[in-house]
Amino acid sequence: MPPKGKGKKKGKKDLNKEKELEEQKRLAEEEARKEEERLKKEKEAKELRTRELIIQFFNQETTRLDLEQQEFNSYQQVHQSRLDFILENIQKEIDWEKYLECSILPSPKCERDLNTYLMLWAEEKLIFEDVPSLTPLYSQLPNGQILLKQLEFERGYCADFGDFKRYNNLHSYMITLYNILLKKWDETSQQFLQNLDMFSRESTENFQISMNLDQFSFGLWANLTRNPRHKQVEFLDTNMMCSLAKPLALDNVGIRMLYYYDTNCGIPYESQIGPHYSFIGGILHFDLMELPEQAKRVETWVMRPLLTTDGLIKKLEYPFKSAKEITDDGQEGIIDMSLWSTQISFAIQPNCYIDASAQIMYWDSELGSWSHEGIREEEFDAESGRIRFRSLKFAPTAIVQNTYLEFPIVDWVLEPYGLDTATLTIQGQKNQLKFLIGKGKVQVTNLTQHAIFNEPYPPSVLFKRLSQYGYNFIGPKSMNNVDLDWIIKHEKAEDACIVAISQYASIFQFKKSSLNGFLSTTKCSFQFIEPNDLMNQSSETPNNGYKTLIYDMDYNIQEKVVSISYLRSDSDTDDRHHNGFAPDGPTVESIQATSTVNALLKMNMKNSDNLQNVSPYFQETVLQVLRVSRLLCFS
């Protein structure tokens, strides 16, 4: 095979063409570099000009900006003075009505009377007839429940008006009262167990009693036969049931199921260590108790051995120590759940919202948190409220879900609905709620299936009760143990915006700004428009005519930190790359900015006459709703 020949040598023409192409490429790159430098210089010049205009603006408008801050401070003082006057008159009416009722209950406002009343009631023993019954509780539970509700409303009032020292004091009184109520049930239960011989029954049957009483469902069972053929306990009157594991059917024990479903049934479980959970419905106090020795009759004498000296039940730890097998290395082995677990069934209020992530948990008093350990085979029926599960634990039990599953908020709209009324629509991650806000009270309008929401409540009370039905719209106070991919706003930035929104809630329609979630912690943003302007806008109008307001509490200018409120430019459309505070034109007159949010809203208001007639109590209620829901922080 002949050797390959050398490649054809390039001609002069080809070489010149290559040089020409290389030169064109070099010139193009040079042109691109020059264009890049030109654009960079233009940008720097524009930024410099913008900075100069902003500096010029602050130099010229310092007096006006300071005056706006003074006017806002003055408004706050006048607003608070008018509000105090209204609240004083309302309190006088409440005091007069309470005086006319001649109630024996202490006033939640008088801690001395509360202390005395609770101390005396805790020491007061229930008086039983010859045969134990629930009758003594009839005379004591109602007053306890009424006082607990009064404390709840007073505590909610303190939360809404920021009196957190008194809030904590009232919370401790509520826990004390709660524990007294449970102690009364313990005393009654022990009376039944201590006097089982007084109740007629078949020799082959165990003792059982159940009843519904003032927001409590009560069921008590005592194992007198110790017969393994007994497989379960059904409290038909109260819609509760539990199966009997073999160790329970053979032991000297009693079982109590006390389901508490009042609005304050979860008071002891509000403070949690670790992840935040909210219970749905009520709390099932599920207790295993030791039975006292039965009475001995000798002629006309009856001898009753006392199990406890305080007359209360003696609760047992479960599973028993015999269940914890010891391994060869001296460690506790795994408990056979099929042998020791019990199946439990009870019903919560129907049609509550139960999320797919909801779980049955028991309260671990040692850890101060809800725990799912030892619970299996969970079944929920939201429509009927029926709950079934297997558990190894005798402890306060409930169906719980993540407290903040509605956050971050998807959308919200606040609309004026008359002079001293507004509607608020909040779209969470799971549910949408609609509120009607008035003077001092708020009502949710789209949960008509629950009779409890057919009346208005103070903001904090309403949002707490919504949580009990599965609608969790109370915003986090901090991000500790909160599993949200979100940066919390600075409290001062948030407060400056919601105070202004509450002042103009009868004038403007407000809504979420898509920009808000991309701003730093010291900035907040929302949108607003006058309702008449909204009606006149066409569907083709950008953003339907809404203006986007941005508040920056930490704006740096000439080594000085100031607060500034401004409107977002129409050309600034990229939420992720917001231009920041900048003039809309080439002159300082094109800058529309104020030192407070209130002043900028006032500047964009066409008619200020209606504002003078708005009730400060209504404005304060709007502010309280925005504070408890934290819409500006988590949307």
Steps between C-alpha positions, in 0.01 A plus 500: 500500500660830394569759774244774555579828339534826689190723543437772254680817596275801573512771248556868558133568447396256776752642742379852442139386558592341834680816610198705399265279705729519802512878470121520477469281811750718686317817398166349607642404838649847536166656410320279751753592768458869427120464505522318834721776640262762363197332662693460823592868500140594418377283786756651737409848384130423543559357847711803587230734369235302689706517816553874455125552448420295811755696706356822360150375586590430861682833532200689366228296672652448843256742661200336336616148587555597863159667509337182364652300783377758752151488349499121525605513866228756564244281322601204717445702817159630388399154380597343834317770694179449302533123527552513878185708535296246303641204692432667836134545410473140379656375823255706708210331319654156559553574870141620535360189331712279725375691803140442395567127457607474867751233396695314767792459261806726536580761238790397271634852549545453876785259568449512875144371465614240248766367736255474788227335294731239344668418830167445678352301214806273481467420870124446484411130500213354300217379722362164390179328606494142625545374144765687292372686192589784269247728668757693712680595179181655360522782753871573449594443136281773342652780708848368430433494126349852507800640687738324261328668203511839670872455560542393136338822373696715743823328398408552133440869574850524651652325196321735259610813688855381570480462880708182509592517868134482596444243222750267670336554839156415362643197321631365833154552657342309211738207551425501874126498430544228238684279749230556761235381252699182431555452873122507553467225240777300672319533832170388347662206320666380819167517685350263244794259529503517879131405521457246221309267735211748509419447133296199396640281221523144382784300657642435154500865396734790573404845627439764236349850492497776237339842455533834315532798733574866412760463219628173648436143386567265790542122504625287792561123502620278785631147448328299773488160328853486350360282227694488170176452305436873539657647186393864499324777690231700320362821645200527270361817660818690426604341169831374644659153497823326591608139458644298786846359453537168680719647780223754574222241496687294763612780736345698784455822302247758392490706181370854469433683175433869557463692175511878553392700193439851632676791331756510783573129520855546368625770737784291657630398157543844342865530610701232321864402479605406148277496189170688524180295481135602540233256613169461318170449683576427864732317740438139607628446854563126484592359843585160645429478873561253779183367662473524878428187698131436514301571814460228763168461680488364852144493632400871508854628442654591166878528473632688195878498449623835368733490201608866528490745788397797284191328361630513141564223249832315488625493142712211377790492257437297187622268359574327830861430587445133413447606137855628466701186445862519612759395243823310571697825529259636762319742267122535461373313194228591252140487624268265314243754380255233385473378861506827691343766275135607523275616220338833583210674332333834565337779299597864457278774355400403144624686189822628655790546261736204546809524284660195341800556729289488820588236760373362827741599776513491878636770729839410645504701823871433559605638162230769487399403147272280293632151416396237246698215656302179551202608285397299193212427260356852494168560324329840461158583361473881481133494396380301802786592734567133586860415596652155554854394588710259705718627783726391780453824694252605765541878481323812364449418133379698198519523124757769420650665195768755419401835648635693201385284208319801342823703481642673306173669402418463130285814469292749699263789425361759743197692368295781658139398564340813634636764735608280793498160336739313274528154348821302501567196282803286581612219270732264686686197372201275581189712563338834427324696773285812472459742790270790579683753719305747712559697818667270753365178344580281199285230344598228254231485231572183297488233774123486542516123566631582849245678722777636723609735221157655449593780737793746515792479744802710594781430248730287718210294635360435152832389349564270798157337457556461126816305578296252706295423186811447287534850350840624615546866401688631806836624373828389665655743747847376412658234278622281789398139429287620207555295185447774241734608222440865576685803635299680764453877466629746755223579747535878454474479122193279522337718765552823304306351208212339691444813711458699178277236342275499807471882489388496135301174503179695429657689207716262299486140390823321595648177375817291496798620298695231315814703568471471878647150527816601311582806711742502792384476861500880541264556206128432458274543199128490427261626232211744531231671295185698565193278435352749250820494296494121502149497353607735220803294398495276194634148506785613273630754753834379646441357847138627479608848610644397836794701630783315673631667815841411643617594847869488596573557868877484451586719198859630498566849370821695563599276795157552652224242546146621428161344431344557159174410326473511122299361209636237269571622148289354215822406321619299801338163419754244615423397860836324540700808390313794649659835406454643847426861585555707182350808331246455219652782295811712448413759765464494875132594461436154351568336835185417694605380843415556866654412832190303615261259329204702630621816326542325163149351518364843592682649201319254270155547657247703300255580778598517868155593637398140578819440695391741773187294570667159530487345848843450660360178650443363149850607394646331807309178426638489144847550645446214748391262222808586295723447802361160594505370140830672403393536138765762419773276639406168340370587152 
